Amino acid sequence: METNISEVYKFFTFCTFEAMDNKLNRIKEVLVRQGVSQKELAAQLEKNEHTISNWCINKSQPHLKELYKIAEFLEVEICDLLITSKDRT
């Protein structure tokens, strides 16, 4: 079966816009629970503080590799950083 790149792009774009209205991560919650500041996380990941702030308010989402680094730094599982579909209901 041949994949139409245009259709995949449209679907991805739709999912991205749908996700923008939903809280997808709980990075801020875990940072507070661990007593770690956004500034400390930014320094650890060598990221701009604005980027970390956007993740914390769910304005944008980190890539999976960044989630792994965050989980490792905070000594939690990646799933602890994410909102499950069950949590949304």
N, CA, C and O atoms as a printed pandas DataFrame, in Angstrom:
     atom_number atom_name residue_name chain_id  residue_number  x_coord  y_coord  z_coord
0              1         N          MET        A               1    0.832   -1.177    0.000
1              2        CA          MET        A               1    0.000    0.000    0.000
2              3         C          MET        A               1    0.881    1.246    0.000
3              4         O          MET        A               1    1.786    1.369    0.825
4              5         N          GLU        A               2    0.625    2.142   -0.897
5              6        CA          GLU        A               2    1.421    3.350   -1.043
6              7         C          GLU        A               2    0.883    4.454   -0.129
7              8         O          GLU        A               2   -0.325    4.684   -0.069
8              9         N          THR        A               3    1.778    5.129    0.573
9             10        CA          THR        A               3    1.382    6.189    1.482
10            11         C          THR        A               3    1.442    7.527    0.771
11            12         O          THR        A               3    2.451    7.875    0.158
12            13         N          ASN        A               4    0.362    8.266    0.860
13            14        CA          ASN        A               4    0.304    9.596    0.276
14            15         C          ASN        A               4    0.851   10.579    1.309
15            16         O          ASN        A               4    0.228   10.801    2.348
16            17         N          ILE        A               5    2.010   11.165    1.026
17            18        CA          ILE        A               5    2.679   12.077    1.957
18            19         C          ILE        A               5    1.783   13.259    2.299
19            20         O          ILE        A               5    1.758   13.701    3.448
20            21         N          SER        A               6    1.060   13.768    1.336
21            22        CA          SER        A               6    0.170   14.899    1.566
22            23         C          SER        A               6   -0.906   14.561    2.601
23            24         O          SER        A               6   -1.219   15.382    3.463
24            25         N          GLU        A               7   -1.463   13.367    2.515
25            26        CA          GLU        A               7   -2.483   12.947    3.473
26            27         C          GLU        A               7   -1.893   12.769    4.871
27            28         O          GLU        A               7   -2.524   13.126    5.866
28            29         N          VAL        A               8   -0.694   12.222    4.940
29            30        CA          VAL        A               8   -0.030   12.050    6.225
30            31         C          VAL        A               8    0.232   13.417    6.847
31            32         O          VAL        A               8    0.008   13.607    8.043
32            33         N          TYR        A               9    0.701   14.362    6.052
33            34        CA          TYR        A               9    0.963   15.715    6.549
34            35         C          TYR        A               9   -0.315   16.367    7.062
35            36         O          TYR        A               9   -0.312   16.992    8.122
36            37         N          LYS        A              10   -1.405   16.225    6.312
37            38        CA          LYS        A              10   -2.685   16.806    6.748
38            39         C          LYS        A              10   -3.132   16.200    8.070
39            40         O          LYS        A              10   -3.593   16.914    8.960
40            41         N          PHE        A              11   -2.995   14.889    8.200
41            42        CA          PHE        A              11   -3.388   14.223    9.438
42            43         C          PHE        A              11   -2.521   14.690   10.598
43            44         O          PHE        A              11   -3.037   14.979   11.678
44            45         N          PHE        A              12   -1.203   14.768   10.390
45            46        CA          PHE        A              12   -0.281   15.218   11.428
46            47         C          PHE        A              12   -0.608   16.641   11.857
47            48         O          PHE        A              12   -0.622   16.945   13.050
48            49         N          THR        A              13   -0.873   17.517   10.883
49            50        CA          THR        A              13   -1.212   18.904   11.180
50            51         C          THR        A              13   -2.495   18.978   11.985
51            52         O          THR        A              13   -2.581   19.738   12.951
52            53         N          PHE        A              14   -3.492   18.196   11.596
53            54        CA          PHE        A              14   -4.752   18.160   12.330
54            55         C          PHE        A              14   -4.528   17.716   13.771
55            56         O          PHE        A              14   -5.051   18.330   14.701
56            57         N          CYS        A              15   -3.759   16.658   13.956
57            58        CA          CYS        A              15   -3.484   16.149   15.303
58            59         C          CYS        A              15   -2.728   17.180   16.131
59            60         O          CYS        A              15   -2.976   17.324   17.328
60            61         N          THR        A              16   -1.815   17.887   15.500
61            62        CA          THR        A              16   -1.043   18.901   16.205
62            63         C          THR        A              16   -1.957   20.015   16.694
63            64         O          THR        A              16   -1.850   20.444   17.843
64            65         N          PHE        A              17   -2.858   20.491   15.828
65            66        CA          PHE        A              17   -3.771   21.555   16.240
66            67         C          PHE        A              17   -4.756   21.071   17.294
67            68         O          PHE        A              17   -5.105   21.824   18.202
68            69         N          GLU        A              18   -5.206   19.834   17.188
69            70        CA          GLU        A              18   -6.092   19.269   18.201
70            71         C          GLU        A              18   -5.379   19.195   19.548
71            72         O          GLU        A              18   -5.971   19.483   20.588
72            73         N          ALA        A              19   -4.119   18.811   19.523
73            74        CA          ALA        A              19   -3.346   18.645   20.754
74            75         C          ALA        A              19   -3.049   19.977   21.426
75            76         O          ALA        A              19   -2.834   20.016   22.638
76            77         N          MET        A              20   -3.033   21.061   20.672
77            78        CA          MET        A              20   -2.697   22.352   21.243
78            79         C          MET        A              20   -3.696   22.773   22.324
79            80         O          MET        A              20   -3.338   23.519   23.236
80            81         N          ASP        A              21   -4.943   22.302   22.231
81            82        CA          ASP        A              21   -5.959   22.653   23.209
82            83         C          ASP        A              21   -5.928   21.744   24.423
83            84         O          ASP        A              21   -6.639   21.997   25.395
84            85         N          ASN        A              22   -5.138   20.715   24.392
85            86        CA          ASN        A              22   -5.101   19.742   25.475
86            87         C          ASN        A              22   -3.781   19.800   26.216
87            88         O          ASN        A              22   -2.729   20.079   25.641
88            89         N          LYS        A              23   -3.866   19.531   27.500
89            90        CA          LYS        A              23   -2.649   19.401   28.295
90            91         C          LYS        A              23   -2.088   18.011   28.023
91            92         O          LYS        A              23   -2.762   17.008   28.257
92            93         N          LEU        A              24   -0.866   17.953   27.532
93            94        CA          LEU        A              24   -0.273   16.672   27.154
94            95         C          LEU        A              24    0.833   16.213   28.093
95            96         O          LEU        A              24    1.121   15.020   28.187
96            97         N          ASN        A              25    1.451   17.166   28.788
97            98        CA          ASN        A              25    2.526   16.756   29.687
98            99         C          ASN        A              25    2.306   17.366   31.068
99           100         O          ASN        A              25    1.553   18.324   31.244
100          101         N          ARG        A              26    2.988   16.777   32.025
101          102        CA          ARG        A              26    2.937   17.290   33.393
102          103         C          ARG        A              26    4.340   17.607   33.899
103          104         O          ARG        A              26    4.668   17.368   35.061
104          105         N          ILE        A              27    5.155   18.147   33.009
105          106        CA          ILE        A              27    6.534   18.477   33.357
106          107         C          ILE        A              27    6.573   19.461   34.522
107          108         O          ILE        A              27    7.333   19.275   35.472
108          109         N          LYS        A              28    5.753   20.506   34.446
109          110        CA          LYS        A              28    5.750   21.511   35.512
110          111         C          LYS        A              28    5.408   20.876   36.859
111          112         O          LYS        A              28    6.047   21.166   37.870
112          113         N          GLU        A              29    4.404   20.018   36.863
113          114        CA          GLU        A              29    3.985   19.336   38.096
114          115         C          GLU        A              29    5.128   18.518   38.691
115          116         O          GLU        A              29    5.355   18.549   39.901
116          117         N          VAL        A              30    5.844   17.791   37.843
117          118        CA          VAL        A              30    6.944   16.950   38.321
118          119         C          VAL        A              30    8.108   17.817   38.805
119          120         O          VAL        A              30    8.746   17.494   39.807
120          121         N          LEU        A              31    8.385   18.907   38.105
121          122        CA          LEU        A              31    9.449   19.814   38.551
122          123         C          LEU        A              31    9.161   20.339   39.953
123          124         O          LEU        A              31   10.041   20.353   40.814
124          125         N          VAL        A              32    7.925   20.768   40.174
125          126        CA          VAL        A              32    7.546   21.291   41.494
126          127         C          VAL        A              32    7.683   20.194   42.540
127          128         O          VAL        A              32    8.243   20.417   43.614
128          129         N          ARG        A              33    7.179   19.026   42.230
129          130        CA          ARG        A              33    7.239   17.896   43.171
130          131         C          ARG        A              33    8.684   17.537   43.522
131          132         O          ARG        A              33    8.972   17.152   44.655
132          133         N          GLN        A              34    9.595   17.663   42.543
133          134        CA          GLN        A              34   10.999   17.311   42.755
134          135         C          GLN        A              34   11.812   18.482   43.309
135          136         O          GLN        A              34   12.971   18.309   43.688
136          137         N          GLY        A              35   11.208   19.675   43.358
137          138        CA          GLY        A              35   11.933   20.847   43.851
138          139         C          GLY        A              35   12.990   21.350   42.887
139          140         O          GLY        A              35   14.013   21.889   43.308
140          141         N          VAL        A              36   12.745   21.176   41.591
141          142        CA          VAL        A              36   13.690   21.587   40.551
142          143         C          VAL        A              36   13.069   22.753   39.789
143          144         O          VAL        A              36   11.891   22.714   39.434
144          145         N          SER        A              37   13.857   23.778   39.542
145          146        CA          SER        A              37   13.347   24.938   38.807
146          147         C          SER        A              37   13.444   24.705   37.296
147          148         O          SER        A              37   14.201   23.860   36.819
148          149         N          GLN        A              38   12.651   25.482   36.571
149          150        CA          GLN        A              38   12.723   25.437   35.115
150          151         C          GLN        A              38   14.111   25.870   34.641
151          152         O          GLN        A              38   14.628   25.354   33.649
152          153         N          LYS        A              39   14.700   26.816   35.357
153          154        CA          LYS        A              39   16.041   27.296   35.015
154          155         C          LYS        A              39   17.067   26.171   35.151
155          156         O          LYS        A              39   17.952   26.035   34.305
156          157         N          GLU        A              40   16.956   25.370   36.203
157          158        CA          GLU        A              40   17.873   24.232   36.396
158          159         C          GLU        A              40   17.704   23.207   35.284
159          160         O          GLU        A              40   18.683   22.667   34.770
160          161         N          LEU        A              41   16.451   22.943   34.918
161          162        CA          LEU        A              41   16.199   21.982   33.840
162          163         C          LEU        A              41   16.762   22.504   32.523
163          164         O          LEU        A              41   17.362   21.748   31.759
164          165         N          ALA        A              42   16.572   23.783   32.260
165          166        CA          ALA        A              42   17.103   24.388   31.034
166          167         C          ALA        A              42   18.625   24.238   30.967
167          168         O          ALA        A              42   19.177   23.902   29.920
168          169         N          ALA        A              43   19.291   24.490   32.089
169          170        CA          ALA        A              43   20.753   24.362   32.129
170          171         C          ALA        A              43   21.171   22.913   31.906
171          172         O          ALA        A              43   22.122   22.648   31.169
172          173         N          GLN        A              44   20.471   21.979   32.534
173          174        CA          GLN        A              44   20.802   20.553   32.397
174          175         C          GLN        A              44   20.653   20.086   30.953
175          176         O          GLN        A              44   21.477   19.319   30.455
176          177         N          LEU        A              45   19.594   20.552   30.279
177          178        CA          LEU        A              45   19.328   20.113   28.906
178          179         C          LEU        A              45   19.994   20.999   27.859
179          180         O          LEU        A              45   19.920   20.729   26.660
180          181         N          GLU        A              46   20.650   22.068   28.334
181          182        CA          GLU        A              46   21.257   23.047   27.431
182          183         C          GLU        A              46   20.220   23.608   26.460
183          184         O          GLU        A              46   20.440   23.702   25.253
184          185         N          LYS        A              47   19.064   23.979   27.053
185          186        CA          LYS        A              47   17.952   24.552   26.297
186          187         C          LYS        A              47   17.679   25.954   26.814
187          188         O          LYS        A              47   18.044   26.295   27.939
188          189         N          ASN        A              48   17.047   26.749   25.999
189          190        CA          ASN        A              48   16.632   28.085   26.384
190          191         C          ASN        A              48   15.533   27.976   27.445
191          192         O          ASN        A              48   14.684   27.088   27.372
192          193         N          GLU        A              49   15.551   28.872   28.422
193          194        CA          GLU        A              49   14.537   28.855   29.476
194          195         C          GLU        A              49   13.136   29.057   28.905
195          196         O          GLU        A              49   12.164   28.527   29.443
196          197         N          HIS        A              50   13.031   29.811   27.836
197          198        CA          HIS        A              50   11.734   30.036   27.187
198          199         C          HIS        A              50   11.170   28.716   26.641
199          200         O          HIS        A              50    9.967   28.470   26.721
200          201         N          THR        A              51   12.028   27.892   26.100
201          202        CA          THR        A              51   11.609   26.581   25.595
202          203         C          THR        A              51   11.043   25.734   26.725
203          204         O          THR        A              51    9.984   25.124   26.575
204          205         N          ILE        A              52   11.737   25.694   27.848
205          206        CA          ILE        A              52   11.273   24.918   29.006
206          207         C          ILE        A              52    9.949   25.470   29.505
207          208         O          ILE        A              52    9.045   24.707   29.844
208          209         N          SER        A              53    9.830   26.790   29.553
209          210        CA          SER        A              53    8.581   27.418   29.977
210          211         C          SER        A              53    7.424   27.011   29.067
211          212         O          SER        A              53    6.330   26.716   29.549
212          213         N          ASN        A              54    7.659   26.994   27.761
213          214        CA          ASN        A              54    6.618   26.583   26.813
214          215         C          ASN        A              54    6.208   25.136   27.032
215          216         O          ASN        A              54    5.028   24.805   26.912
216          217         N          TRP        A              55    7.157   24.274   27.350
217          218        CA          TRP        A              55    6.814   22.881   27.649
218          219         C          TRP        A              55    5.962   22.817   28.909
219          220         O          TRP        A              55    4.981   22.076   28.967
220          221         N          CYS        A              56    6.343   23.597   29.917
221          222        CA          CYS        A              56    5.653   23.546   31.212
222          223         C          CYS        A              56    4.219   24.054   31.133
223          224         O          CYS        A              56    3.361   23.609   31.895
224          225         N          ILE        A              57    3.953   24.974   30.225
225          226        CA          ILE        A              57    2.580   25.465   30.078
226          227         C          ILE        A              57    1.866   24.777   28.922
227          228         O          ILE        A              57    0.762   25.170   28.546
228          229         N          ASN        A              58    2.492   23.759   28.362
229          230        CA          ASN        A              58    1.928   22.970   27.269
230          231         C          ASN        A              58    1.662   23.790   26.010
231          232         O          ASN        A              58    0.772   23.468   25.223
232          233         N          LYS        A              59    2.440   24.845   25.831
233          234        CA          LYS        A              59    2.344   25.622   24.597
234          235         C          LYS        A              59    3.027   24.865   23.462
235          236         O          LYS        A              59    2.612   24.947   22.306
236          237         N          SER        A              60    4.065   24.137   23.806
237          238        CA          SER        A              60    4.744   23.250   22.857
238          239         C          SER        A              60    5.152   21.997   23.635
239          240         O          SER        A              60    5.076   21.958   24.863
240          241         N          GLN        A              61    5.580   20.991   22.903
241          242        CA          GLN        A              61    5.917   19.715   23.530
242          243         C          GLN        A              61    7.351   19.315   23.183
243          244         O          GLN        A              61    7.807   19.539   22.062
244          245         N          PRO        A              62    8.052   18.731   24.136
245          246        CA          PRO        A              62    9.413   18.262   23.849
246          247         C          PRO        A              62    9.392   17.006   22.975
247          248         O          PRO        A              62    8.420   16.250   22.968
248          249         N          HIS        A              63   10.470   16.805   22.252
249          250        CA          HIS        A              63   10.631   15.571   21.487
250          251         C          HIS        A              63   10.834   14.413   22.459
251          252         O          HIS        A              63   11.181   14.622   23.621
252          253         N          LEU        A              64   10.620   13.223   21.989
253          254        CA          LEU        A              64   10.750   12.031   22.822
254          255         C          LEU        A              64   12.146   11.926   23.434
255          256         O          LEU        A              64   12.280   11.567   24.604
256          257         N          LYS        A              65   13.179   12.233   22.658
257          258        CA          LYS        A              65   14.543   12.146   23.203
258          259         C          LYS        A              65   14.738   13.140   24.355
259          260         O          LYS        A              65   15.474   12.861   25.302
260          261         N          GLU        A              66   14.075   14.299   24.269
261          262        CA          GLU        A              66   14.163   15.273   25.345
262          263         C          GLU        A              66   13.369   14.815   26.563
263          264         O          GLU        A              66   13.792   15.030   27.699
264          265         N          LEU        A              67   12.222   14.184   26.329
265          266        CA          LEU        A              67   11.458   13.615   27.442
266          267         C          LEU        A              67   12.289   12.581   28.187
267          268         O          LEU        A              67   12.261   12.516   29.416
268          269         N          TYR        A              68   13.023   11.780   27.438
269          270        CA          TYR        A              68   13.889   10.770   28.059
270          271         C          TYR        A              68   14.937   11.445   28.948
271          272         O          TYR        A              68   15.187   10.997   30.067
272          273         N          LYS        A              69   15.547   12.525   28.445
273          274        CA          LYS        A              69   16.569   13.244   29.222
274          275         C          LYS        A              69   15.961   13.882   30.470
275          276         O          LYS        A              69   16.572   13.876   31.538
276          277         N          ILE        A              70   14.752   14.435   30.326
277          278        CA          ILE        A              70   14.072   15.041   31.471
278          279         C          ILE        A              70   13.788   13.983   32.526
279          280         O          ILE        A              70   14.051   14.188   33.711
280          281         N          ALA        A              71   13.248   12.846   32.085
281          282        CA          ALA        A              71   12.935   11.758   33.013
282          283         C          ALA        A              71   14.187   11.267   33.720
283          284         O          ALA        A              71   14.169   11.008   34.923
284          285         N          GLU        A              72   15.252   11.144   32.982
285          286        CA          GLU        A              72   16.519   10.690   33.566
286          287         C          GLU        A              72   17.022   11.690   34.612
287          288         O          GLU        A              72   17.435   11.297   35.703
288          289         N          PHE        A              73   16.985   12.971   34.280
289          290        CA          PHE        A              73   17.445   14.012   35.200
290          291         C          PHE        A              73   16.588   14.059   36.467
291          292         O          PHE        A              73   17.110   14.214   37.571
292          293         N          LEU        A              74   15.272   13.925   36.301
293          294        CA          LEU        A              74   14.366   14.008   37.445
294          295         C          LEU        A              74   14.186   12.663   38.160
295          296         O          LEU        A              74   13.498   12.572   39.177
296          297         N          GLU        A              75   14.819   11.625   37.607
297          298        CA          GLU        A              75   14.746   10.273   38.172
298          299         C          GLU        A              75   13.303    9.784   38.290
299          300         O          GLU        A              75   12.868    9.296   39.332
300          301         N          VAL        A              76   12.568    9.939   37.158
301          302        CA          VAL        A              76   11.199    9.440   37.049
302          303         C          VAL        A              76   11.079    8.671   35.743
303          304         O          VAL        A              76   11.977    8.711   34.902
304          305         N          GLU        A              77    9.980    7.982   35.585
305          306        CA          GLU        A              77    9.695    7.308   34.317
306          307         C          GLU        A              77    9.124    8.328   33.334
307          308         O          GLU        A              77    8.491    9.299   33.747
308          309         N          ILE        A              78    9.341    8.114   32.045
309          310        CA          ILE        A              78    8.793    9.017   31.036
310          311         C          ILE        A              78    7.278    9.140   31.187
311          312         O          ILE        A              78    6.729   10.232   31.036
312          313         N          CYS        A              79    6.610    8.048   31.480
313          314        CA          CYS        A              79    5.151    8.083   31.608
314          315         C          CYS        A              79    4.702    9.010   32.738
315          316         O          CYS        A              79    3.575    9.505   32.712
316          317         N          ASP        A              80    5.561    9.251   33.726
317          318        CA          ASP        A              80    5.225   10.186   34.807
318          319         C          ASP        A              80    5.164   11.628   34.310
319          320         O          ASP        A              80    4.568   12.489   34.958
320          321         N          LEU        A              81    5.779   11.884   33.166
321          322        CA          LEU        A              81    5.807   13.237   32.607
322          323         C          LEU        A              81    4.647   13.506   31.656
323          324         O          LEU        A              81    4.467   14.634   31.196
324          325         N          LEU        A              82    3.861   12.476   31.362
325          326        CA          LEU        A              82    2.795   12.596   30.369
326          327         C          LEU        A              82    1.417   12.484   30.991
327          328         O          LEU        A              82    1.233   11.824   32.014
328          329         N          ILE        A              83    0.455   13.134   30.364
329          330        CA          ILE        A              83   -0.936   13.023   30.748
330          331         C          ILE        A              83   -1.517   11.860   29.941
331          332         O          ILE        A              83   -1.386   11.831   28.717
332          333         N          THR        A              84   -2.145   10.918   30.605
333          334        CA          THR        A              84   -2.745    9.796   29.897
334          335         C          THR        A              84   -4.139   10.181   29.416
335          336         O          THR        A              84   -4.728   11.146   29.903
336          337         N          SER        A              85   -4.650    9.434   28.477
337          338        CA          SER        A              85   -6.007    9.704   27.984
338          339         C          SER        A              85   -7.016    9.546   29.107
339          340         O          SER        A              85   -8.051   10.212   29.111
340          341         N          LYS        A              86   -6.726    8.674   30.056
341          342        CA          LYS        A              86   -7.611    8.475   31.202
342          343         C          LYS        A              86   -7.643    9.725   32.083
343          344         O          LYS        A              86   -8.682   10.047   32.660
344          345         N          ASP        A              87   -6.510   10.432   32.191
345          346        CA          ASP        A              87   -6.431   11.651   32.997
346          347         C          ASP        A              87   -7.216   12.796   32.384
347          348         O          ASP        A              87   -7.647   13.701   33.097
348          349         N          ARG        A              88   -7.408   12.770   31.073
349          350        CA          ARG        A              88   -8.095   13.856   30.382
350          351         C          ARG        A              88   -9.607   13.828   30.565
351          352         O          ARG        A              88  -10.281   14.845   30.400
352          353         N          THR        A              89  -10.121   12.679   30.901
353          354        CA          THR        A              89  -11.583   12.563   31.026
354          355         C          THR        A              89  -12.070   12.943   32.382
355          356         O          THR        A              89  -13.272   12.898   32.642
